[in-house]
Amino acid sequence: MSLNGKEIYSLAERLFGICRSITGPGVRETLAILQEYLPKLKIEEVATGTKCFDWNIPKEWSINDAFIIGPDGNKIANLKDNNLHIVSYSIPMDVELSLEELKKHLYSLPDLPDAIPYVTSYYKETWGFCLSHNVLENLKEGSYKVVIDSKLENGVLNYGELFIQGESSEEVLFSTYVCHPSMGNNECSGPSVATALASWITNLPKRHYSYRFIFIPETIGSICYISKNLEDLQKNTIAAFNVNCVGDVRAYSFLPSIEEDSLPDNVARHVLKNLAPSYTEYSFLERGSDERQFCSPGVDIPMASIMRSKYKNYPEYHTSKDDLDFISAKGLEESYELFKHCIIILENNLYPRAKTKCEFQLSKYGLYPSMGAQKKSIETKLIWNFLAYSNGKRSLLEIAEKLKVPAWSLIDILKRLEEKSLIEVFRK
């Protein structure tokens, strides 16, 4: 199954309304939907209290309902209207408060007065509601009834993992998160594009590398996953990509790994330079997602991030403005295509070595005009230059950078030259 932009957007729509957090039924519901598209996706669970390096898996949180009843009897900040209204991991409450007391637990955005913010408190037991600043400013004095029908109890943290076997034990890792409630770009776009990508890779007739996709709660999920799989990750992973904030249609953003010139960094830059040259590159100092964990000391997995509007850098971020209108089928499909091109480069990033000293007499092989006065065609010149750089020390990607052409435009040339026994190819 190969998904187009409309189908990727349709998946994002299905995921959008689910009330997710870092644990609980929302994560399981999300993974069950992804499993419909990726039948071999394994859903794993890790028990509350499990130690993961310096962290422990928290209690599992679930919520059925949450609202405030004002002095006039009307409901305010109703979870069933928008699941961003509740501070994630809020403890159960059934209490009446004055407006002054209630305001200590209310969150709004004065700079975006009609937006609902997204707020969490995973590791400190408290409660709260989020609402637009316009609503907050119009609350009247009086008694307010607070109801939060939630549970915080021992349970599990869930994540999904899909392994796609290739010819090699070397792996390319894709990580995305499934822990935010109803937000389009900062949540639903990542798992939707990653699912489309995994489906495409699964259906490739041939794969050199193996591929691993993980759908995890951000931060604690990646820490948990790394703690369980560190040895295999370090042994097998040659490149990793973080997939998030990939659904809008603004300019692309790129955050390299901590090394800045690792294999995934160079592949991502090359793809962006050729397909989306107006992209903005950020420093690893501006990191904010799971690249923090994979690139951390002692883990050292090279992870690069290709995004549209970078997390924390667009006004709609972590608000109700990041909705299904903020993302689009076009934005999702374009991001999907960018990641596909990264894979195409990785799969074909061979090291060619010419099988003669000095230049080949290309006319003997039908690759050069026999009359010297004739102008070289663009393709002939490309072949000529490709062979000049084919010393066995430069990869396809490195040669493409030298020739200032997209790496994928050289794949057919590489194959033709190999078929004519003009070059030999190998991997390092």
DOGU-759321 format. One record per residue: z, y, x of N, C-alpha, C, CB in turn. Coordinates in steps of 0.2 Angstrom, whole numbers, plus 5000, padded with zeros to 4 digits. Glycine has a CB too. Layout:
<sites>
ZYXZYXZYXZYX
...
</sites>
This chain:
<sites>
500049945004500050005000500050065004500650004995
499550115003499550175007499650235002498850175011
500050275003500250324999499850395000500950344998
499650424995499350494996499850544995498650504992
499650614995500150664994500450664987499750724995
500050654982500350654975500850594974499750644970
500650534977501150484977501750494981500750414979
501750524987502350544991502750594987502150574997
502450644983502750694979503150654973502350744977
502750604970503050574965503650534967502550524962
503650504973504250474976504850524976504150434982
504650584979505150634980505450654973504850694984
505050654968505350674961505850624959504750674956
505650554960506150504958506850514962505850434960
506750534968507450534972507850604971507250534979
507450654968507750714968508350724964507250764965
508450694958508950704953509550654955508750684946
509550614960510150574962510650614965509850514966
511350604963511850634966512150594972512450644961
511850614978511950574984512550604988511350564988
512850564992513350594997513250545003514050604994
513750545007513650505013513850435012514150535019
514250425006514350355004514250354996515050325006
514250294993514350284986513650264982514450354983
513750264976513150234972512550274973513350234965
512550344974511950384975511550354981512050454976
511850334986511450314992511150244990511950304998
511550204987511250134985510650144980511850094982
510750184975510150194971509550224974510350244965
509650264979509150294983508750234987509350344988
509150194990508850144994508550084990509450104999
508850074984508450024979507750054977508950014973
507750114976507050144975506550134981507050224973
506850154987506350144993506250074994506750174999
506650024992506449954993505949934988507149914991
505749974983505249954979504549964982505249994972
504550014987503950034991503949994997503950104992
504549975000504649935006505049875005504949985012
504749825002505149765000505549735006504649714997
505349745012505749715017506249755020505249695023
506349815017506949855019507649825017506949925015
508049815022508649785022509149835021508849745028
509649825016510149875014510749845017510249885006
511049885022511649865025512249895023511549875033
512849875024513449905022513949895028513749875016
514349945029514949955034515549975030514749995040
516049935031516749945028517050015029517149885028
517450045025517850095026518350085031518250115019
518450125036518950115041518650095048519450075039
517950065047517650035053517650095059516950015052
517850075065517850125070517150135073518350115075
516850195074516150205077516250255082515650225071
516350235088516450285094517150325092515850325095
517050385091517550435090517750445082517550505093
517350405078517350415071517550355068516650445068
517750365061517850305057517550315050518650295056
517250255048516950265041517450285036516650195039
517250345032517750375027517750325021517450445026
518150345017518250315010517550325006518850345006
517450285002516850284998516950334992516550224995
516450384990516550434985516050414980516550504988
516350424974515850414968516150474963515850344965
515650494958515850544954515450534947515650614956
515750534941515450524935515350594931515950484930
515850644932515750704929516150754932515950694921
515950814931516350874934516150934930516250884942
516650974928516451044925517051084924516151024918
516951144923517551194921517451224914517551254927
517951224910517951254904518251324904518251204898
517851374902518151444903518551464897517551494903
518851514897519251544891518851544884519551614892
518251554885517851554878517651484876517251594879
517851434880517651364878517051334880517651354870
516651374884516051354887516151324894515551414887
515651274895515751244902515351284907515351174901
515651284913515351314918515351264924515851384921
514851274928514751234934514751164932515251244940
514351144927514351074925513851034929514051074918
514150974932513850934936513150904933514250874938
513250894926512650864923512050914922512850844916
512150974924511651024924511351024931511951094922
511751024936511451024943512050994947511351094945
511850944951512350904955512550944961512150834957
512251004962512551044968513151084966511951094970
513351084959513951114957514551094960513951114949
514551024962515251004964515250994972515350934961
515751014975515851014982515850934983516451044985
515450914988515350834989516050814992514850824994
516250754989516850724991517550754988516950724998
517350794982517950824979518450774976517750874973
519050784976519550734974519550744966520250734977
519850694963519950694955520450754953520250624952
520250784948520650844946520650844938520450914949
521150864935521250884928521850934927521350814924
521650994927522151044928521951114925522351054935
522351154923522251214920522451274925522551234913
522051314927522151364932521951434929521751354938
522351484932522151554931521451574935522651604933
521151624933520451644937520651654944520151704934
521251684946521351694953521451634957522051744953
521751584954521851524957521251484958522451474953
520851484952520251454952519751474958519851454945
519751544959519251574963519351544970519351644963
519951514972520051494979519651424980520751474980
519351404974518951334975518251344973519351284970
518051404972517351424970516951454976517351474964
516351424976515851444982515251474979515751384986
514951534982514351564980514051594985514451614974
513451624984513051654990512851724987512451614991
513251774990513151844988512451864990513651894991
512151844995511451864997510951824993511351845005
511051774990510651744985510951734979510351674988
511051784975511551784969511351744963511551854967
510751714963510551674958510451594960509951694954
510651584966510651514969511351484969510351514976
511351414968511951374969511951344976511951314964
512451364980512551334987512651264987513051374991
512551224992512751154993513351154998512151114996
513951134996514551135000514851065001515051184998
515051045006515350975007516050975010514950925011
516450925009517150925013517250845013517750955009
516850815018516950745019517550715022516350725023
517850755026518450725030519050765029518250735037
519150805024519750845022519750835014519750915025
520250805012520350795004520450865001520850745003
519950884997520050944993519550944987519951014998
519450994984519050994978518751074978519350974972
518151074974517851134973517251134969517751174980
517051194967516351204963515951254966516551214956
515251244966514751294968514451324962514351254973
514351384962513951414957513651474959514451434951
513151504955512851564957513351624958512251584953
513151674962513651724963513551774956513451774969
513051774953512951804947513451784941512251804944
513551714941513951684936514651694938513851604936
514851694945515551704947515751774946515551694955
515251824947515451894946515651904939514951934948
515351864934515451884927516051834924514851864923
516451804928516951764925517551804922517251714930
517751794916518251834913518951804915518151844906
519451854915520151834916520351784910520651894916
520851734912521051694907521151624910520551684901
521251574906521451504908520851464908521951474903
520751424914520151384915520351314916519751414921
520051264913520151194913519651164918520151164906
519951134923519551104928519551024927519751114935
518950994927518950924926518450894932518650904919
518750844936518350814941518450744940518450834948
517950704937518050634936517750594942517750604929
518150584948517850554954518350504956517750614959
518050464961518450414964518350424972518350344962
518950414976518950414983519350354985519150484986
518950294987519350234988518950194993519350194981
519350144996519050105001518350064998519550045003
517850065002517250045000516750035006516850084995
516150055006515650045011515250105012515249985010
514950115018514450155019513750115020514550195026
513250135016512650095016512050135020512450085009
511650095023511050125025510450075025511150145033
509850095025509250055025508950045032508750075020
508649985033508349975040507749925038508849945045
507149955041506549915041506249905048506049945036
506149845050505849825056505149795055506249775060
504649825058503949805058503749775065503449865055
503649715065503549685072502849695074503549605071
502749715080502149725084502049675089502049795087
501549685093501349635099501949645104500649645102
502149705105502649715110503349715107502549775114
503849705111504549715109504749785110505049665114
504349825113504549895114504449935107504049935119
504949975105504950005098504850075098505549985095
504650095092504650165091505050175084503850195089
505550225085506050225080505950295076506750235083
505950285069505950345064506550345060505350335060
506950395060507550405057507550465052508150425062
507750455046507850505041508450495037507250495036
508650545033509350535030509350535023509850595032
509850505020509850495012510550515010509650425010
510750575011511450585009511550655006511850585016
511050695004511050755001510850744994510650805004
511250784989511050784982510350814981511550814978
510250854975509650874973509350934977509650894966
509050914983508650964986508050934989509050994993
507450974988506850944989506650934997506350984986
506650995000506450995007506950955012506251065010
507550985011508050955016508350885014508651005015
508050855009508250785007507650745006508750785002
507350755000506950704997506250705001506750724990
506050755005505450755009505450705014505350825011
506050695018506150655024506050585022506750665027
506450555017506350485016505650465012506950465011
505450515009504750505005504150495010504650565000
504150545015503650545020503750485025503650605025
504350465027504550405031504350345027505250405032
504450335021504250285017503450275017504450285010
503150325016502350325016502150305023502050395015
502450325028502250315035502450235037502650355040
502950215034503150145035502650095032503850125033
502450115026501950075022501350075026501850105015
501050135028500450135032500450085038500250205034
501050095042501050055048501049975046501750075052
501449965041501449895039500849865038501949885033
500349905035499649875033499149885039499449915027
499349905044498849915050498649845052499149945056
498049835053497849765055498049745062497049755055
498249785066498549775073498949825075497949765078
499549805078500049855081500249835088500649865076
500249875093500449855099501249865099500149905105
501449915097502249925097502549905090502350005098
503149885091503549875085503849935082504149815086
503949945076504250005073504849985069503650035068
505350035069505950025066506050095062506550015071
506250085056506350145051507050135049505850145045
507450185049508150185047508250245042508650195053
508550225036508650275031509450285031508350255024
509750335033510450335035510750405032510550325042
511450395031511750465029511850505036512550445027
511650565036511650605042512350605045511450675040
512350615052512850615056513250545056513350675054
513650535051514050475051513650415051514650475046
513050415048512650355047512350345054512150375042
512050395057511750385064512250365069511450445066
512850395069513450365073513550295072514050415073
513650275066513750205064513250165066513850205056
512650185065512050135067512050135075511350165064
512050185078512050185086512650135088512050255089
513250145085513750105088513650025087514450125084
513250015082513149945080512549915084513049935073
512149955086511449935089511349965096510949955084
511749995099511650035105511249995111512350065108
511449935112511149895117510449885116511549835118
510249865110509549855108509149915108509549815101
509449975106509150035105508950055112509550095102
509350055117509250075124508750025127509850075128
508749965126508349915129507649925126508549845127
507549935120506849935117506549995115506949895111
506850055114506550115111506250155116507150155107
505650165115505250205120505150275117504550175121
505150285111505150355107505450345101504350365107
505750405099506050415092505850485089506850405093
505850475083505650545079506150545073504950535076
506350605072506850625066506350655061507450675068
506350625055505950655049506350685044505550595046
506350755044506750795039506350855038507450795040
506450885032506250955031505450955032506551015035
505050915028504350905030503950915023504250835033
504250945018503850955012503551015010504350935007
503751075013503551135011502851155014504051195012
502551215013501951225016501951285021501451245011
502551305023502551355028502351325035503251385028
502451365040502251345047502651295049502251405052
502451245054502751195057503251215062502351145060
503851175063504351185067504351125072505051205064
504551135078504651075083505251085087504051065087
505651035087506351025091506250965095506951025086
506150985102506150925107506750895108505850955113
506750835111507350795113507650845119507150725116
508250815121508650855126508250855132509350825127
507850805134507450805140506850855140507250735142
506650875134506050915132505350895134506250985136
505350845139504650825141504650745141504450845148
504950715136504950645135504350625132505550615131
504150565131503550535128503450565121503550465128
504050555116503950585109503850665109504550565105
504150695114504050775115503350785116504450805120
503050755121502350765123501850745118502150735129
501950695114501550675109501550725103501750605106
502150745101502250785096501950855097502950795094
502050885103501750945105500950945105501950965112
500750885107499950875107499650875100499750815111
500050845096499750835089499850905085500150785085
500450935086500451005083499951055086501251025084
499851055092499451105096498751095093499451095103
498551035091497851025089497751025081497650955091
498351005077498251005070498651065067498550945068
499151095070499551155067499751195073500151125063
499251235076499351275082499851335081498751295085
499951355074500451405073501151385073500251445067
501351325075502051305075502451335079502051225077
503151335078503651365082504051315085504151415077
504151315092504551275095505251295096504251255102
505751255095506451275096506751245102506851265089
507251265104507651235109508151185107508051285114
508251135111508751085109509451115108508851025114
509551175110510151215109510251235102510251275113
509651225098509651245091509651185087509051285089
509851125089509851065086510351065080510051005091
510251015075510651015069510650955065510551075065
510250905067510150845063510350785068509450835060
510050725066510350665070510050665077510150605066
509650705079509450705086510050725090508950765088
510550755088511250765091511550695093511750805087
511450645089511750585091511350545096511950545085
510650535094510250495098510150525105509550485094
510150585106510050615112510750625116509750685112
511250605113511950615116512050575123512550605111
512450605127512650565133512850495132513150605138
512550445136512750375135512350345130513450375133
511950385126511450355121510750365124511550385114
510650425125510050445128509350415126510050425136
509250415119508650395116508250455115508850355109
507650465117507250525117506950535110506650525122
507250575106507150595099506850665098507750575094
506250665095505950735094505950745086505250735097
505850805084505850815077505250865075506550855075
504850845071504350885068504550905061503650845068
504550965060504750985053504251045050505451015053
504251055044503951115042504451175043503751115034
504751205038505351255039505951215041505451285032
506151235047506751205051507351215047506851225058
507751165046508451165043508751225046508851105044
509151255042509551315043509151385044509951305049
508451375045508051435046507651455040507551415052
507751435034507451465029507951475023506851405026
507751535020508351555015508551505010508051615012
508051465008508251415002508651355005507551384999
508751355011509151295014509851285011509151305022
509951225009510651205007510851245000511151215012
510351264996510451294990509951264984510251364990
510051284978509651254973508951284973510051274966
508851334977508151354978507751304982508151424982
508051254985507651204989507551154983508051174995
507051164979506951114973506251084974507051154967
506051054968505351024968504851074968505350974962
504951134967504451184967504351204975504551244963
504851204979504851224986504351174990505551224988
504351114988503951064991503351054987504350994993
502851014990502251004987501850944989501751064987
501450914985501050854988500650874994500550834982
500350934994499950955000500450955007499651024999
501050995006501450995012501750925014502051035010
501850885009502050815011501550775014502350775005
500950775012500350745014500150765021499750745010
500150835022500050855029500550835034500050935029
501150835032501650805037501550735038502350815034
501450695033501250625034500650615039501050595027
500150655038499550645043499750665050499050695040
500250715051500450735058500750675061500950795058
501250645057501650585060501150525061502150565055
500650515057500150465058499750475065499650455052
499550535066499250555072499650535078499050625072
500350545078500850535083500750455084501550555081
500750415079500750345080500050325083500850305073
499550355081498850335083498850355091498350375080
499150405093499150415100499550365104499450495102
500150355101500550305105500250235105501250295101
499950215100499550155100499050145105499350135093
498750205106498150205111498250235117497550235107
498850255119499050285125498950245131499650325124
498350225133498250175138498150215145497650125137
498150185150498050215157497350185159498550195162
496850225159496150195161496050205169495550235157
495750155172495550165179494850145180496050115183
494450195183493750175184493650115189493450245187
493150085188493050015192492550025197492849965187
492450085200491950105206492250165209491250115203
492050165216492150225219491650275218492250205227
491750345218491350395217491050385209490750395221
490650425208490350425201489950365199490050495199
490050345193489550295190488850335189489750265183
488350295190487650315188487650305180487050275192
487850355177487950345169487250325166488250405167
486750355168486050335165485950265164485450375169
486150225169486050155169486450115163486350115175
486950155160487250125155487150165148488050135156
486650205148486450245142486950295140486350195136
487250325146487750375144487650445147488450345147
487050445150486850505153486050515153487050515161
485850575152485150585151484750565158484950655149
484250535157483850505164483550565167483350455162
483350615164483050675167483550725169482450705162
483650745175484150785178484150855175484150785185
483550875173483450945171483750955164482750965171
483850895160484050905153484850925153483950835150
485050965148485750975148486150925146485751035143
486750915148487150865146487350875139487850855151
487450825135487750835128488450845129487550775123
488750875123489550875123489850815125489750915117
489650765121489950695122489850665129489650645117
489250675132489050655139489550695144488350675141
489650755143490150795147490850765147490050865146
491050755141491650725139491750655143491850715132
491250615142491350545146491350565153490650505144
490950605156490950625163491650645166490350675165
491950695162492550715164493150665163492750775159
493050625157493550575156493550525162493350535150
493050505164492950455170493250495176492250435171
493150555177493450595183494150585184493150665183
494550585178495250585178495550515177495450625172
495050465177495350395175495450365182494750355172
496050375185496250345191496850295190496450405196
496950285184497550235183498250265183497450175188
498250325185498850365185499050405179498950395191
498450425175498550465170498450425163498050525170
498850445158498750415152498150445148499350415148
497950415142497550445138497750515136497450405131
498450525134498650585132498650635138499450575130
498750615144498750665149498050685151499050635155
497550635150496850655151496650705145496450595151
496850695139496650735134496950805135496950715127
497550815138497850875139497450915145498550875142
497250875150496750905155496150935152496650855160
495850895148495150905145495250955139494850845143
495850965137495951015131495550995125495751085133
495650925123495350905117495950855114494750855119
495850845107496350795104496350725107496250795097
496850695108496850635111496450585107497550605112
496550585100496150545096495450545097496350555089
495150605099494450605100494150565106494250685101
494650545111494450505117494550435116494850525122
494750415110494950335109494250295109495350325102
493750325105493150285105492750285112492650315100
492850345116492550345122492950295127492650415126
493550285127493950235130493750165129494650245129
493650155122493450085120492750075123493450075113
492250125122491550105124491550095132491150175123
491950135136491850125143492250065145492250185146
492750035141493049975143492549915141493649965139
492149925135491649875133491149865138491349885127
490949925142490349925147490649905154490049995147
491249885154491649865160491649925166491249805163
491649985163491650045168492350065170491250105165
492850045165493550055167493949995165493850115162
494549985168495049935165495649975163495249885171
495949955158496549985155497149945155496350005148
497649985155498349945155498849995153498549925163
499449965151500050005149500550005155500349985142
500950065155501550065160502150055156501550135163
</sites>
